Amino acid sequence: MEKEKLTCKTCGCESLRPMQVVFDEEEDHEVQNLLGGEQESRFYSCQVCGDNWLSVKEKTADGSCTITFVHQMGTSPVLKRVAHMDNPVIVSDDNVDEWEYFKGDKPVAEEEWQNTLDDRRETLKATCMN
């Protein structure tokens, strides 16, 4: 069965593949005990330029939800953003109550975070085109 392909934001190719991240049964049970709710993870990776990110959706027992996105894993500092929301179905500006942005463990302004991500994507795109 062919995995779904999405358009990569970096190189523009239809080569981004989402993959479900599966914990073994023991890890999954530990994670759910820690959070008091459910966790679902997906890894997205471009087969052409290498752009990638991990999304981790965490639903707590009280019904709230956070989705953490870790962009371009393996680079330093780690670029992470966290969406806080009540409706975990669709991530859009309309239903995200608050975004938090991080470079490493340090909270940063959205603009600084976005500029760093854009710079990294430009570097990947240039490398891919050569």
Disulfide bonds with the S-S distance in Angstrom:
none
